Amino acid sequence: MAQVMVKPGEGIDAALRRFKKQTLESGILKEARAHEHYEKPSDKRRREAAARLRKILKAKRQAESREGRF
């Protein structure tokens, strides 16, 4: 769990900003959204496979653009 101790003289806005940054870095919100609804194992595999494919295609596009520069 993310905790932020408010320093003396620190505004609530600054403390809230630090808290949001901590939760983002720790992945708490991402995990909570993933558990918001049940996802069938087959749907999870399909989603992860699509993400892998997107990553591969992105790497290919970047490699092709680097080759064209010379």
C-alpha positions in Angstrom: 0.0 0.0 0.0 1.3 3.4 -0.9 1.8 5.9 1.9 2.7 9.5 1.9 3.7 11.4 5.1 2.8 15.0 4.8 5.8 17.2 5.7 5.4 20.2 7.9 4.5 23.2 5.8 3.8 21.0 2.8 0.5 21.7 0.9 -2.1 19.0 0.4 -1.7 19.4 -3.4 2.0 18.5 -3.2 1.3 15.5 -1.0 -1.5 14.3 -3.3 0.9 14.7 -6.3 3.5 12.5 -4.5 0.8 9.9 -3.6 -0.4 9.7 -7.2 3.1 9.3 -8.4 3.7 6.4 -5.9 0.5 4.6 -6.9 1.4 4.9 -10.5 4.9 3.6 -10.1 3.8 0.7 -7.9 1.1 -0.4 -10.4 -1.7 -0.5 -7.8 -4.2 1.1 -10.2 -3.3 -1.1 -13.1 -3.8 -4.2 -10.9 -7.1 -2.9 -9.6 -8.4 -2.3 -13.1 -7.3 -5.8 -14.1 -9.3 -7.3 -11.2 -12.3 -5.1 -11.8 -14.0 -7.7 -14.0 -13.4 -11.4 -14.4 -11.5 -12.3 -17.5 -11.7 -15.8 -18.9 -8.3 -17.5 -19.3 -8.9 -17.8 -23.1 -9.6 -14.1 -23.4 -6.5 -13.3 -21.3 -4.3 -15.5 -23.6 -5.9 -13.8 -26.7 -5.2 -10.3 -25.3 -1.6 -11.1 -24.3 -1.0 -12.7 -27.8 -2.3 -9.5 -29.4 0.0 -7.4 -27.3 3.0 -9.6 -28.2 2.1 -9.2 -31.9 1.8 -5.4 -31.6 5.2 -5.3 -29.9 6.8 -7.4 -32.6 5.2 -5.3 -35.4 6.3 -2.1 -33.7 9.9 -3.4 -33.5 9.9 -4.3 -37.2 8.5 -0.9 -38.2 11.3 0.8 -36.2 14.0 -1.4 -37.7 12.7 -0.7 -41.2 12.7 3.0 -40.6 16.3 2.9 -39.3 17.3 1.0 -42.5 15.8 3.7 -44.7 17.7 6.5 -43.1 21.1 5.6 -44.6 
